Amino acid sequence: MGAVPWFRVCRIFVFLGVCLNSFTPPCNGGKILVFPVDGSHWVNMKILLEELHARGHNITVIRSSGSWYIPEKSPLYTTISVEMSEHLEDFFDVYLQEQMRAQREGASALTFFKMTIDFFSMISQAHSLWSVALGQLLDDENMVKSLMDSQYDLMLTDPAIAPGVLLAKYLKLPMVLNVRWITSGEGHFAIAPSPLSYIPMPGSGLTDKMNFMQRIKNMFFYSTIVFQQKFLVGPSYDAICDKYIEGGCDIISLLQEADIWLFRSDFVFEFPRPTMPNVVYIGGFQCKPVQPLPADLEEFVQSAGEHGVIIMTLGTLVNALPKDVADEIASVFARMPQKVIWRHKGERPSTLGNNTLIVDWMLQKDLLGHPQTKVFVAHGGTNGVQEAIYHGVPVLGIPLFFDQYDNLLRLQERGAGKILQLGDLNSHSFEQSLKEVLHQDSFRQNMQRLSRLHRDRPIVPMDEAIFWVEYVMRNKGAPHLRTEAYKMPWYSYYCLDVLLLLLTAATVLLLSAFAIIRFLCCRSRRKTKAKQH
């Protein structure tokens, strides 16, 4: 056999190279510094990091040494742990228990005032703890040198707390925000025009259709957000801005300098509103096709027969409801023909029925995607609401704190869910509400319509999120997508200086015309009098 010609060998290698390239995803190998928020926020940040890691990016995560969700060791990333004087898990748990107790006491002006004061105190303390921790990190010369020498391409941070934003400014890194909430409320209010006449403030319990009195209420809630940022959150970081950032800074301005906002929402869920070119909507990016359930759980689900399954969870921050509430819920579940899967880590309810399975951890995505699941009883966290929309499962919501009522209100407004306040919850109200969501077909039909709308898009949210993260790395930022409006004083933004000039000019012209006419009239009268004499 003769030797193979060299050009054929070359063709074979080229062909193999093309084939391998077609099966291998592109890998840019960027270096990403991540400053996440613990708790439920970490759940969706981790999903984003898994995809970035799969694309070949090198990831470093800054975490609290006492973190209860972010592990120190992971195949996805390396970590930098910072010391904090208090563990935030215990810190939030006390606050959440107090909030639930206050809600059970019933709605009143005094209860609302107490809950607001508790919230402000909790927010202020959390930001103060993180600002101290960041100051200690920046005072560590070896740590700062290590961060500088690492030559990161990007800061990816959740701006519900501000240290990541400040650190990105200090290290002069392009910044991408994984965001819905900022240090003082919902992110849109820092980045986009937000008319209070039809854009409801978080916590107001309002929709985009407001009457006069509701607009007054919306303005009141806006003033509390401004107060929170100016007097509770901002001062926590002022010392760091003055000490480490040349020329000083404020948190809102730093947020407005972010290159891309990966916004964990979309307009299937959110009320329509103005937005900006560097806001990318990735609502439901954490949703994935369902995986088969473990055999024992699948057997339990299938044993429900035609009645189906109800699932219930109150999220990652709440382990258990008050005992009397849990007993009443369990007694209602026991009377239902459906099977129930309930994530509950507290004392086992005394009224628990044989049809109810208590679990420590819920396979939420896979259960929501199971055809046997009929209703999702949930607290209304963003992740759970987005997953319920993705899988088309109607929701009976029991909001407890933070943004949960507003999230559930958006489902209720679209006829895809119902809200039951904790203060109104008893066996009768819970059973009535549960049967309503179960048996009124409109709830499931409306939620399935939202699911079709959510899925009907040219690019899946995760692919869009990854594209824009890599876009910022490739282009060393995205300043061309940022508006210059933030640098304008408020009177220039609203053109009040232009209006003042135009009004002044018009006034001068009118007065000049009046003076000329008066002068001509007086002159004419003098001539007439002179002729008469």
Sequence and secondary structure as in RCSB ss.txt:
>XXXX:A:sequence
MGAVPWFRVCRIFVFLGVCLNSFTPPCNGGKILVFPVDGSHWVNMKILLEELHARGHNITVIRSSGSWYIPEKSP
LYTTISVEMSEHLEDFFDVYLQEQMRAQREGASALTFFKMTIDFFSMISQAHSLWSVALGQLLDDENMVKSLMDS
QYDLMLTDPAIAPGVLLAKYLKLPMVLNVRWITSGEGHFAIAPSPLSYIPMPGSGLTDKMNFMQRIKNMFFYSTI
VFQQKFLVGPSYDAICDKYIEGGCDIISLLQEADIWLFRSDFVFEFPRPTMPNVVYIGGFQCKPVQPLPADLEEF
VQSAGEHGVIIMTLGTLVNALPKDVADEIASVFARMPQKVIWRHKGERPSTLGNNTLIVDWMLQKDLLGHPQTKV
FVAHGGTNGVQEAIYHGVPVLGIPLFFDQYDNLLRLQERGAGKILQLGDLNSHSFEQSLKEVLHQDSFRQNMQRL
SRLHRDRPIVPMDEAIFWVEYVMRNKGAPHLRTEAYKMPWYSYYCLDVLLLLLTAATVLLLSAFAIIRFLCCRSR
RKTKAKQH
>XXXX:A:secstr
     HHHHHHHHHHHHHHHHHHS      EEEEE  STHHHHHHHHHHHHHHHTT EEEEEEETT SSS S  S
S EEEEE  SS HHHHHHHHHHHHHHHHHT   HHHHHHHHHHHHHHHHHHHHHHHHHHHHHHH HHHHHHHHHH
  SEEEE TTSSHHHHHHHHHT  EEEEESEETTEETHHHHS   TTTS  TTS   S   HHHHHHHHHHHHHH
HHIIIIIIHHHHHHHHHHHSTT   HHHHHHT SEEEES  TTTS      TTEEE TTTT        HHHHHH
HHTTGGG EEEEE  SS     HHHHHHHHHHHHHSSSEEEEE  SS  TT  TTEEEESS  HHHHHTSTTEEE
EEE   HHHHHHHHHHT  EEE   STTHHHHHHHHHHTTSEEE  GGG  HHHHHHHHHHHHH HHHHHHHHHH
HHHHH SSS HHHHHHHHHHHHHHHT  GGGS SGGGS HHHHTTHHHHHHHHHHHHHHHHHHHHHHHHHHHHHH
HHHHHHH 
